[in-house]
Amino acid sequence: MTTHSLVDAQPSALLEAQQQRFRLQRSSSADERRSRIQRVIDMLVAHHGAIAEAADLDFGGRHPGYSTANDVLGSLAALKDARDHLEGWMQSEPRSAFAPYDQLGATASVHYQPKGSVLILGAWNAPVFTLLAPLAGVLAAGNRAVLKPSEIAPNTAQAVADAITEFLDPTDVALICGGPEVAASLTSLPFDHIVYTGGQAAGRAVMANAARNLVPVTLELGGKSPVVIGRSADIATAAFRIAVAKGTNGGQICVNADTTYVPTESLDAFVEALRTAYTELYPTVEGNPDVTAIVTDRHAARIDGYLDEAAGLGVRVETIPAEPISSAERRRPLRVAVDPPTTAAISQEEIFGPAMVLRTYDDLRQVIDEINSGPKPLALYYFGQDAEEQGTVVDSTTSGGVTVNDVMMHPGMLDAPFGGVGASGMGHYNGREGFLEFSHARTVFVAPDVDPRREWGMLPPHADGYREGMAAQVTP
């Protein structure tokens, strides 16, 4: 099959072509891996303008500057970090051989091998970043990849497809567009690893399909990431940084603040500080190019439904800025539901948009218990200057990652793993952890010339006293 014909190949044929190439060359040098990564970098540099414009179309209003910052520059940072560090990551690691072979000249080491062909399923909220950030680790580890962008951002998917066709060999990196049926078909194939970013329901389907072929998976699934505002926090600072987060991409980020806990006595001060900060950033919403629209009518109706239900239950809902909900577009003000019932949809479901639950508390222990009673979140945030309280919140909870005194900062670290735990996902990417995630760690033991087992009576036919000699080694 020629390289040209692979562009329109069926998924199974494309996977077979990549795996056949891998079988012919199971290892690759640092220079070869750098070259593949550099071609992706060059592709992104050449096509960044078209990609940003396409994202604006897909969202029905998404500032091209934000798409450039998040999807283009975020991807470039991950790719360049992998390019510049992969040679060190590739080095085998010496390990200690066990006694007595260590004394007889045995050596041991761990080598990091490519797995083969990796499927990466991207998400619509960061339609390029969720493809190319994990791709950095995949290529650094010496693998090949098939990318499947989200069908909810079709213009961006096509822009990336055009760029890949121009710059990349499909036996190295290929892209297949399509909807859920294509994703189901792809995840049922015997890839060597699958990476998925998105919702929990689809994540379960990916994992179930992958299990048919015993394919390992990396899942980044999101969840209701909580923010705990301690009594020692500066309310204005916390409100401003939360406002920045909630306005970013219209709140459509997997690690965004979903539920914020504030001391009961600070509720009104926090709401006013949040109103001041958010309206400073977004004085108006309708027609404001700085406001990212909700991606589809279905998602807008879902979020509107959460707030309508809460209001119908008598819940206090603050709208910031206080303007009517537009029927002409999908841009929305920030809406904050204060102390909704735990049975309300907005309390149960990941919001993933410009809305937030605000809960009051008197006893911090109750907050920790509430967080721990639910699924483990992808991110957790704490605001405060009390080191002991900070330690209590961080040490008494489990989440994919933590940021203290800000929101959404820890995923930006290239030299630290990013990923979920439990219901918020499994596995990591970013930096060396991404390289390790997409590598097979292979132990290599080199035996010494001398084998003392026969001399020591450890091989058949066993002499009298063999059992007693072994039992003598059983010590506490």
C-alpha positions as CSV (number, residue, x, y, z in Angstrom):
1,M,0.0,0.0,0.0
2,T,1.5,3.4,-1.0
3,T,1.7,6.3,1.4
4,H,-0.8,8.3,-0.8
5,S,-3.4,5.5,-0.6
6,L,-3.1,5.4,3.1
7,V,-4.6,8.8,3.5
8,D,-8.1,7.5,2.7
9,A,-7.5,4.0,4.0
10,Q,-9.9,2.1,6.2
11,P,-9.0,2.2,9.9
12,S,-8.0,-1.4,10.0
13,A,-5.8,-1.0,6.9
14,L,-4.2,2.1,8.3
15,L,-3.4,0.4,11.7
16,E,-2.0,-2.7,9.9
17,A,0.3,-0.4,7.8
18,Q,1.6,1.4,10.9
19,Q,2.1,-1.9,12.8
20,Q,3.8,-3.5,9.8
21,R,6.2,-0.5,9.6
22,F,6.8,-0.9,13.4
23,R,7.5,-4.6,13.0
24,L,10.2,-3.8,10.4
25,Q,11.8,-1.2,12.7
26,R,10.9,-1.8,16.4
27,S,13.4,0.8,17.7
28,S,14.2,4.3,16.5
29,S,17.0,6.6,17.3
30,A,16.7,9.9,19.2
31,D,17.3,11.7,15.9
32,E,14.5,9.9,14.2
33,R,12.1,10.6,17.0
34,R,13.1,14.3,17.1
35,S,12.6,14.5,13.4
36,R,9.0,13.2,13.7
37,I,8.2,15.6,16.5
38,Q,9.8,18.5,14.6
39,R,7.5,17.8,11.6
40,V,4.5,18.1,13.8
41,I,5.9,21.4,15.2
42,D,6.5,22.7,11.7
43,M,3.0,21.7,10.7
44,L,1.5,23.6,13.6
45,V,3.5,26.7,13.0
46,A,2.5,26.7,9.3
47,H,-1.2,26.1,10.0
48,H,-1.9,27.9,13.3
49,G,-3.9,30.7,11.7
50,A,-6.3,28.4,9.9
51,I,-6.7,26.2,13.0
52,A,-7.6,29.2,15.2
53,E,-10.1,30.5,12.7
54,A,-11.6,27.0,12.4
55,A,-12.1,26.8,16.2
56,D,-13.9,30.1,16.1
57,L,-16.3,28.7,13.6
58,D,-16.9,25.5,15.5
59,F,-17.7,27.3,18.8
60,G,-19.8,30.0,17.2
61,G,-17.6,32.5,18.9
62,R,-14.1,31.7,20.3
63,H,-11.4,34.3,20.3
64,P,-8.6,33.2,17.9
65,G,-6.1,34.6,20.4
66,Y,-7.3,32.0,23.0
67,S,-7.2,29.2,20.5
68,T,-3.7,30.2,19.6
69,A,-2.7,30.4,23.2
70,N,-4.4,27.1,24.4
71,D,-4.4,24.8,21.4
72,V,-1.4,26.0,19.4
73,L,1.1,27.3,22.0
74,G,0.0,24.6,24.5
75,S,0.7,21.9,22.0
76,L,3.9,23.5,20.9
77,A,5.2,23.6,24.5
78,A,4.5,19.9,25.0
79,L,6.1,19.0,21.6
80,K,9.2,21.1,22.2
81,D,9.7,19.8,25.7
82,A,9.5,16.2,24.4
83,R,11.9,17.1,21.5
84,D,14.4,18.6,23.8
85,H,14.4,15.9,26.5
86,L,13.6,12.6,24.8
87,E,17.3,11.5,24.5
88,G,17.7,11.6,28.3
89,W,14.3,9.8,28.7
90,M,15.4,7.1,26.4
91,Q,18.4,6.0,28.4
92,S,18.2,2.5,30.0
93,E,18.2,2.6,33.8
94,P,20.6,0.3,35.7
95,R,19.0,-1.8,38.5
96,S,20.5,-3.9,41.2
97,A,20.8,-7.6,40.4
98,F,19.7,-9.8,43.3
99,A,22.1,-11.7,45.5
100,P,24.3,-13.7,45.1
101,Y,24.3,-13.0,41.3
102,D,25.2,-9.4,41.9
103,Q,28.5,-10.6,43.5
104,L,29.1,-13.0,40.6
105,G,29.0,-10.3,37.9
106,A,25.3,-10.2,36.9
107,T,23.8,-6.9,35.7
108,A,20.3,-5.7,35.3
109,S,18.6,-2.7,33.7
110,V,15.3,-1.4,32.5
111,H,14.9,-0.5,28.8
112,Y,12.1,1.6,27.4
113,Q,10.7,0.2,24.2
114,P,8.0,1.7,21.9
115,K,4.7,0.0,22.2
116,G,3.7,0.3,18.5
117,S,0.7,2.2,17.2
118,V,-1.2,4.5,19.6
119,L,-4.8,5.7,19.0
120,I,-5.5,9.3,20.4
121,L,-9.1,10.4,20.7
122,G,-9.4,14.1,21.2
123,A,-12.0,16.3,22.8
124,W,-13.9,19.2,21.4
125,N,-13.2,21.7,24.2
126,A,-9.4,21.7,23.3
127,P,-9.7,20.1,19.9
128,V,-6.0,20.4,18.9
129,F,-4.3,20.3,22.4
130,T,-6.0,17.0,23.3
131,L,-4.6,15.4,20.2
132,L,-1.1,16.9,20.1
133,A,-0.1,17.2,23.7
134,P,-0.3,13.4,24.3
135,L,1.2,12.9,20.8
136,A,4.4,14.5,22.1
137,G,4.9,11.6,24.5
138,V,3.8,9.1,22.0
139,L,6.3,10.2,19.4
140,A,9.1,10.7,22.1
141,A,8.6,7.0,23.1
142,G,9.1,6.0,19.4
143,N,5.5,5.1,18.6
144,R,3.3,5.8,15.7
145,A,-0.1,7.3,16.1
146,V,-3.6,7.6,14.7
147,L,-5.5,10.7,15.7
148,K,-9.3,10.9,15.9
149,P,-10.5,14.5,16.5
150,S,-13.9,15.3,17.9
151,E,-16.8,15.5,15.5
152,I,-18.3,18.3,17.5
153,A,-15.5,20.6,16.2
154,P,-15.6,19.6,12.5
155,N,-13.9,22.6,11.1
156,T,-11.0,22.3,13.4
157,A,-10.8,18.6,12.6
158,Q,-10.6,19.4,8.9
159,A,-8.0,22.0,9.4
160,V,-5.8,19.6,11.3
161,A,-6.5,16.9,8.7
162,D,-5.3,19.2,5.9
163,A,-2.2,20.1,7.9
164,I,-1.3,16.4,8.6
165,T,-1.8,15.4,5.0
166,E,0.7,18.1,3.9
167,F,3.4,17.5,6.5
168,L,3.2,13.9,7.9
169,D,3.7,10.4,6.6
170,P,0.5,8.5,7.6
171,T,2.6,5.5,8.6
172,D,4.0,7.8,11.3
173,V,1.0,10.0,12.2
174,A,-2.4,9.7,10.5
175,L,-5.8,11.3,11.2
176,I,-9.3,9.8,10.8
177,C,-12.4,12.0,11.0
178,G,-15.9,10.8,12.0
179,G,-18.4,10.5,14.7
180,P,-19.1,8.0,17.5
181,E,-19.4,5.1,15.1
182,V,-15.8,5.7,13.9
183,A,-14.6,6.0,17.4
184,A,-16.3,2.7,18.3
185,S,-14.7,1.0,15.3
186,L,-11.2,2.4,16.1
187,T,-11.3,1.5,19.7
188,S,-12.3,-2.1,18.8
189,L,-9.0,-2.5,16.8
190,P,-5.9,-4.0,18.3
191,F,-3.9,-0.8,18.8
192,D,-1.0,-1.0,21.2
193,H,-2.4,1.8,23.5
194,I,-5.4,4.1,23.4
195,V,-5.6,7.7,24.8
196,Y,-9.1,9.2,25.3
197,T,-10.1,12.6,26.6
198,G,-13.8,13.2,27.2
199,G,-16.8,12.2,29.2
200,Q,-17.2,9.3,31.6
201,A,-19.8,7.4,29.6
202,A,-17.8,7.4,26.4
203,G,-14.7,6.6,28.5
204,R,-16.4,3.5,29.8
205,A,-17.2,2.5,26.2
206,V,-13.6,3.0,25.1
207,M,-12.3,0.9,28.0
208,A,-14.8,-1.9,27.2
209,N,-13.8,-2.0,23.6
210,A,-10.1,-1.9,24.4
211,A,-10.6,-4.8,26.8
212,R,-11.5,-7.1,23.9
213,N,-8.0,-6.9,22.7
214,L,-6.4,-6.2,26.1
215,V,-5.2,-2.8,24.9
216,P,-4.0,-0.5,27.7
217,V,-5.8,2.8,28.0
218,T,-5.1,6.3,29.2
219,L,-8.4,8.1,30.1
220,E,-8.8,11.8,31.0
221,L,-12.4,12.1,32.1
222,G,-12.9,15.3,34.1
223,G,-15.4,15.4,36.9
224,K,-16.7,18.0,39.5
225,S,-13.5,19.6,40.5
226,P,-14.0,21.3,43.9
227,V,-12.5,24.6,45.2
228,V,-12.1,25.0,49.0
229,I,-11.8,28.6,50.2
230,G,-10.4,28.6,53.7
231,R,-11.0,31.2,56.3
232,S,-7.5,32.5,55.9
233,A,-8.0,33.2,52.2
234,D,-8.0,36.6,50.7
235,I,-11.6,36.6,49.3
236,A,-10.9,39.2,46.6
237,T,-7.9,37.3,45.3
238,A,-9.8,33.9,45.3
239,A,-12.8,35.4,43.6
240,F,-10.7,37.0,40.8
241,R,-8.8,33.9,40.1
242,I,-11.9,31.8,40.0
243,A,-13.5,34.3,37.7
244,V,-10.6,34.1,35.3
245,A,-10.9,30.3,35.3
246,K,-14.7,30.3,34.8
247,G,-14.4,32.7,31.9
248,T,-11.6,30.7,30.2
249,N,-13.1,28.9,27.2
250,G,-16.5,29.7,28.6
251,G,-15.8,27.3,31.5
252,Q,-15.5,24.4,29.0
253,I,-12.3,22.9,30.5
254,C,-12.1,19.5,32.2
255,V,-10.2,21.0,35.2
256,N,-12.4,24.0,35.7
257,A,-13.9,24.9,39.1
258,D,-17.2,23.1,39.4
259,T,-18.2,23.4,43.0
260,T,-16.8,26.1,45.3
261,Y,-17.0,25.9,49.1
262,V,-16.9,29.2,51.0
263,P,-17.3,29.9,54.8
264,T,-20.9,30.8,55.5
265,E,-19.9,34.2,56.9
266,S,-18.0,35.0,53.7
267,L,-20.8,34.1,51.3
268,D,-22.0,37.6,50.4
269,A,-18.5,39.0,50.3
270,F,-17.4,36.3,47.9
271,V,-20.4,36.7,45.6
272,E,-19.8,40.4,45.4
273,A,-16.1,40.0,44.8
274,L,-16.9,37.4,42.1
275,R,-19.3,39.8,40.5
276,T,-16.8,42.6,40.5
277,A,-14.0,40.4,39.1
278,Y,-16.1,38.7,36.4
279,T,-17.8,41.9,35.1
280,E,-14.3,43.6,35.0
281,L,-13.3,40.8,32.6
282,Y,-16.6,40.6,30.7
283,P,-18.7,43.8,31.1
284,T,-21.2,42.3,28.7
285,V,-21.7,38.9,27.3
286,E,-23.9,38.9,24.2
287,G,-21.8,39.7,21.1
288,N,-18.6,40.0,23.2
289,P,-15.8,38.5,21.2
290,D,-13.9,37.8,24.4
291,V,-16.6,35.4,25.6
292,T,-16.4,31.9,24.3
293,A,-19.7,30.5,23.3
294,I,-21.0,27.2,24.5
295,V,-20.0,24.8,21.7
296,T,-23.5,23.5,20.6
297,D,-27.1,24.1,21.1
298,R,-27.4,20.8,22.9
299,H,-24.8,21.7,25.4
300,A,-26.3,25.2,25.9
301,A,-29.7,23.7,26.5
302,R,-28.1,21.2,29.0
303,I,-26.5,23.9,31.1
304,D,-29.6,26.2,30.8
305,G,-31.7,23.2,32.0
306,Y,-29.5,22.8,35.1
307,L,-30.0,26.4,36.1
308,D,-33.7,26.4,35.3
309,E,-34.2,23.3,37.4
310,A,-32.3,24.9,40.3
311,A,-34.3,28.1,40.1
312,G,-37.5,26.1,40.0
313,L,-36.4,24.5,43.3
314,G,-36.1,27.9,44.9
315,V,-32.3,28.0,44.7
316,R,-30.7,31.4,44.7
317,V,-29.0,31.9,41.2
318,E,-26.7,34.8,40.7
319,T,-26.3,35.9,37.1
320,I,-23.0,37.8,36.3
321,P,-23.2,40.2,34.5
322,A,-27.0,40.6,35.1
323,E,-28.2,40.4,31.5
324,P,-30.9,38.3,29.8
325,I,-30.0,34.9,28.3
326,S,-29.6,35.4,24.6
327,S,-31.7,33.5,22.2
328,A,-29.6,34.6,19.2
329,E,-26.3,33.0,20.2
330,R,-24.8,30.6,22.7
331,R,-22.7,33.0,24.8
332,R,-23.8,32.9,28.4
333,P,-23.2,35.0,31.5
334,L,-21.7,33.2,34.5
335,R,-24.5,31.8,36.6
336,V,-23.9,30.7,40.2
337,A,-26.3,28.3,42.0
338,V,-26.0,28.9,45.8
339,D,-26.5,25.8,48.0
340,P,-28.6,23.7,45.6
341,P,-30.0,20.4,46.8
342,T,-27.6,17.5,46.4
343,T,-30.3,15.8,44.3
344,A,-30.4,18.7,41.7
345,A,-28.8,18.0,38.3
346,I,-26.3,20.8,38.7
347,S,-25.1,19.1,41.9
348,Q,-24.8,15.7,40.3
349,E,-23.5,16.3,36.8
350,E,-20.2,17.9,35.6
351,I,-21.3,21.4,34.5
352,F,-18.6,22.0,31.8
353,G,-19.7,25.6,31.0
354,P,-20.2,29.1,32.4
355,A,-21.9,28.0,35.6
356,M,-20.8,27.0,39.1
357,V,-22.2,25.6,42.3
358,L,-21.4,27.6,45.4
359,R,-21.8,25.9,48.8
360,T,-21.4,27.4,52.3
361,Y,-19.8,25.6,55.2
362,D,-19.2,26.0,58.9
363,D,-16.9,23.1,59.5
364,L,-14.1,22.3,57.1
365,R,-14.3,18.6,58.0
366,Q,-17.8,18.5,56.5
367,V,-16.4,19.8,53.2
368,I,-13.7,17.2,53.2
369,D,-16.2,14.5,53.9
370,E,-18.5,15.7,51.1
371,I,-15.7,15.7,48.6
372,N,-14.6,12.2,49.6
373,S,-18.1,10.9,49.4
374,G,-18.2,11.5,45.7
375,P,-16.2,10.4,42.7
376,K,-12.5,11.3,42.8
377,P,-12.1,14.6,40.9
378,L,-9.6,15.4,38.2
379,A,-8.5,18.6,40.1
380,L,-8.8,20.1,43.5
381,Y,-8.1,23.7,44.6
382,Y,-7.5,25.3,47.9
383,F,-7.3,29.0,48.7
384,G,-5.8,30.1,52.1
385,Q,-2.7,31.0,54.0
386,D,-3.1,28.5,56.8
387,A,-0.4,25.9,56.1
388,E,-1.9,23.3,58.5
389,E,-5.4,23.7,56.9
390,Q,-3.9,23.4,53.5
391,G,-2.1,20.2,54.5
392,T,-5.4,18.8,55.9
393,V,-7.3,19.5,52.7
394,V,-4.6,18.1,50.4
395,D,-3.7,15.1,52.5
396,S,-7.3,14.1,53.4
397,T,-8.6,14.1,49.8
398,T,-7.7,12.4,46.5
399,S,-7.7,14.0,43.1
400,G,-5.8,13.9,39.9
401,G,-3.8,17.0,40.8
402,V,-3.9,20.1,43.0
403,T,-3.4,23.8,42.7
404,V,-3.1,26.0,45.8
405,N,-4.2,29.6,45.7
406,D,-5.1,29.5,42.0
407,V,-7.1,27.4,39.6
408,M,-6.1,25.3,36.6
409,M,-2.3,25.9,37.0
410,H,-1.0,22.4,37.7
411,P,-1.9,20.9,34.3
412,G,0.4,23.4,32.6
413,M,3.5,21.9,34.2
414,L,5.4,20.0,31.6
415,D,7.7,18.4,34.1
416,A,4.9,16.7,36.1
417,P,2.3,14.1,35.3
418,F,-1.3,15.2,34.3
419,G,-4.1,12.7,34.7
420,G,-7.0,11.5,36.7
421,V,-7.8,8.9,39.3
422,G,-10.8,6.7,39.7
423,A,-13.8,8.2,38.0
424,S,-11.8,11.1,36.6
425,G,-9.5,8.9,34.6
426,M,-6.3,6.7,34.7
427,G,-2.8,7.1,33.4
428,H,-0.8,10.2,32.7
429,Y,0.8,12.3,30.0
430,N,3.1,15.4,30.1
431,G,6.9,15.3,30.1
432,R,8.8,12.2,31.1
433,E,5.6,10.6,32.6
434,G,4.1,10.8,29.2
435,F,7.1,9.1,27.7
436,L,6.9,6.3,30.3
437,E,3.1,6.0,29.8
438,F,3.6,5.2,26.1
439,S,6.7,3.0,26.6
440,H,7.0,-0.6,27.5
441,A,9.4,-0.9,30.5
442,R,11.4,-4.0,29.7
443,T,13.7,-5.6,32.3
444,V,17.0,-7.0,30.9
445,F,19.0,-9.4,33.2
446,V,22.4,-10.4,32.0
447,A,23.5,-13.6,33.9
448,P,27.1,-14.1,35.1
449,D,29.3,-16.8,33.7
450,V,29.2,-18.8,37.0
451,D,26.0,-20.4,38.2
452,P,26.4,-21.7,41.8
453,R,23.1,-23.4,42.1
454,R,24.3,-27.0,41.5
455,E,27.3,-26.5,43.7
456,W,25.0,-25.3,46.5
457,G,22.7,-28.3,46.1
458,M,19.8,-26.2,44.8
459,L,19.2,-28.3,41.6
460,P,17.8,-31.8,41.3
461,P,18.5,-34.4,42.4
462,H,18.1,-32.7,45.7
463,A,20.4,-33.8,48.5
464,D,19.3,-34.5,52.1
465,G,18.9,-31.2,54.0
466,Y,17.8,-29.2,50.9
467,R,14.5,-28.2,52.5
468,E,16.1,-27.5,55.9
469,G,18.7,-25.3,54.1
470,M,16.0,-23.3,52.4
471,A,13.9,-23.0,55.6
472,A,16.9,-21.6,57.3
473,Q,16.8,-18.6,55.0
474,V,13.2,-17.8,56.1
475,T,13.8,-14.9,58.5
476,P,11.8,-11.9,59.6
